[in-house]
């Protein structure tokens, strides 16, 4: 994120666990949710796709929201993908 000069308005420490309820709230307020897991990137549309499925995709194996999770306008990005960051932050 520093490489792209992205500044955060809020940072949540890892000690504060965010789970399915928080993932659902983020998804409800978004028009698109992009989840990156390794090289796989999946884009969801909360108005069209199942919110439960979206929330599950946003969680890691421990049931906590995966990092990094970024909200930019009505787009939520979960996980890291250089390609996604380029598309979202350089548009």
ROFISE-61537 format. One record per residue (C-alpha): x, y, z. Coordinates in steps of 0.05 Angstrom, whole numbers, padded with zeros to 5 digits, always signed. Layout:
N
XYZ ...
END
This chain:
91
+00000+00000+00000 +00058+00047+00014 +00084+00032-00056 +00020+00061-00085 +00017+00119-00035 -00048+00093-00006 -00066+00125+00061 -00115+00094+00109 -00168+00133+00148 -00176+00077+00199 -00132+00018+00218 -00159-00038+00260 -00107-00076+00300 -00103-00152+00290 -00120-00161+00364 -00191-00136+00349 -00223-00196+00316 -00274-00181+00262 -00319-00238+00243 -00379-00256+00200 -00424-00200+00227 -00373-00147+00208 -00362-00179+00140 -00438-00177+00128 -00441-00104+00147 -00384-00087+00099 -00417-00127+00043 -00486-00095+00054 -00456-00025+00046 -00419-00043-00018 -00438-00046-00091 -00379-00093-00105 -00335-00138-00063 -00270-00164-00091 -00239-00223-00054 -00167-00244-00070 -00142-00311-00044 -00074-00327-00072 -00079-00319-00147 -00154-00329-00148 -00196-00265-00151 -00271-00267-00145 -00317-00207-00153 -00385-00205-00120 -00444-00158-00128 -00481-00154-00061 -00546-00132-00095 -00544-00194-00139 -00502-00246-00102 -00519-00281-00036 -00493-00240+00024 -00478-00303+00064 -00434-00330+00009 -00398-00263+00003 -00386-00259+00078 -00359-00330+00079 -00310-00313+00023 -00286-00253+00063 -00267-00296+00123 -00202-00334+00134 -00195-00404+00162 -00202-00378+00234 -00269-00345+00218 -00240-00275+00222 -00241-00222+00167 -00181-00232+00122 -00128-00178+00116 -00120-00130+00086 -00192-00109+00080 -00202-00041+00047 -00264-00001+00033 -00257+00051-00022 -00323+00085-00035 -00373+00029-00049 -00319-00022-00065 -00292-00071-00013 -00227-00107-00027 -00208-00168+00016 -00139-00199+00010 -00081-00174-00031 -00075-00175-00107 -00028-00127-00142 -00072-00128-00203 -00135-00111-00164 -00100-00056-00126 -00076-00027-00192 -00146-00029-00222 -00181+00001-00162 -00131+00052-00138 -00105+00077-00205 -00173+00087-00238 
END
